Amino acid sequence: MNKTASMVLKISGASLAFAAVICLLIGGWHDLSVGCCGMKKRLSKRFSSEYDDYADEELYD
């Protein structure tokens, strides 16, 4: 009886741990994607030219 109960508790503990990892991945997925997009935006802003925000075509009309 003890071996059966021990095996059931191990299986249920492993399944709960697996479910917790899956929930953390699903919950943090949005934060990871926002962080990645924010990093791309910061890097593109940092390495772009300081004159990229001017509309040169409108200056010479």
C-alpha positions as a printed NumPy array, in Angstrom:
array([[  0.   ,   0.   ,   0.   ],
       [  2.823,   2.406,   0.821],
       [  4.487,   1.84 ,  -2.547],
       [  1.247,   2.581,  -4.401],
       [  0.576,   5.767,  -2.449],
       [  4.178,   6.876,  -2.911],
       [  3.977,   6.282,  -6.668],
       [  0.669,   8.197,  -6.923],
       [  2.131,  11.151,  -5.004],
       [  5.234,  11.198,  -7.21 ],
       [  3.156,  11.153, -10.374],
       [  0.814,  13.883,  -9.145],
       [  3.758,  16.006,  -7.978],
       [  5.495,  15.651, -11.326],
       [  2.331,  16.549, -13.219],
       [  1.759,  19.622, -11.037],
       [  5.349,  20.739, -11.57 ],
       [  4.979,  20.294, -15.328],
       [  1.714,  22.274, -15.287],
       [  3.407,  25.069, -13.321],
       [  6.204,  25.324, -15.888],
       [  3.683,  25.456, -18.739],
       [  1.688,  28.17 , -16.937],
       [  4.824,  30.228, -16.377],
       [  5.725,  29.973, -20.064],
       [  2.246,  30.98 , -21.169],
       [  2.036,  33.815, -18.648],
       [  5.463,  35.18 , -19.48 ],
       [  5.191,  34.815, -23.259],
       [  3.644,  38.264, -23.686],
       [  6.305,  39.894, -21.53 ],
       [  9.052,  38.156, -23.509],
       [  7.62 ,  39.3  , -26.836],
       [  7.178,  42.885, -25.628],
       [ 10.719,  42.905, -24.295],
       [ 12.105,  41.631, -27.581],
       [ 10.239,  44.255, -29.627],
       [ 11.301,  46.991, -27.23 ],
       [ 14.918,  45.919, -27.543],
       [ 14.707,  46.059, -31.353],
       [ 13.215,  49.556, -31.177],
       [ 15.914,  50.797, -28.794],
       [ 18.701,  49.332, -30.905],
       [ 17.321,  50.781, -34.13 ],
       [ 16.952,  54.184, -32.494],
       [ 20.452,  54.041, -31.054],
       [ 22.187,  53.128, -34.297],
       [ 20.15 ,  55.292, -36.649],
       [ 21.205,  58.649, -37.977],
       [ 20.225,  61.784, -36.102],
       [ 18.739,  63.221, -39.319],
       [ 16.368,  60.321, -40.059],
       [ 13.387,  62.052, -38.465],
       [ 13.454,  65.065, -40.813],
       [ 11.274,  65.14 , -43.927],
       [ 13.797,  66.42 , -46.461],
       [ 11.315,  66.339, -49.341],
       [  9.109,  68.937, -47.647],
       [ 11.988,  71.345, -47.009],
       [ 12.671,  71.979, -50.697],
       [  9.143,  72.441, -52.085]])
